């Protein structure tokens, strides 16, 4: 397969080689928001499970692995 590039002398004049070029900061912000939301949800679920285990401490509560 031939790309048509014979010299790298005018590399700065070439166009982008992949789609969505220039959207990297936008996608980084989306990934950061997703990460923060995911971690917040995990913390709230762990906190809820912990409270449930404390509320039923006198009873036999199955562990999450069971």
Buried (B, 14 or more C-beta within 10 A) or exposed (E): EEEEEEEEEEEEEEEEEEEEEEEEEEEEEEEEEEEEEEEEEEEEEEEEEEEEEEEEEEEEBEEEEE
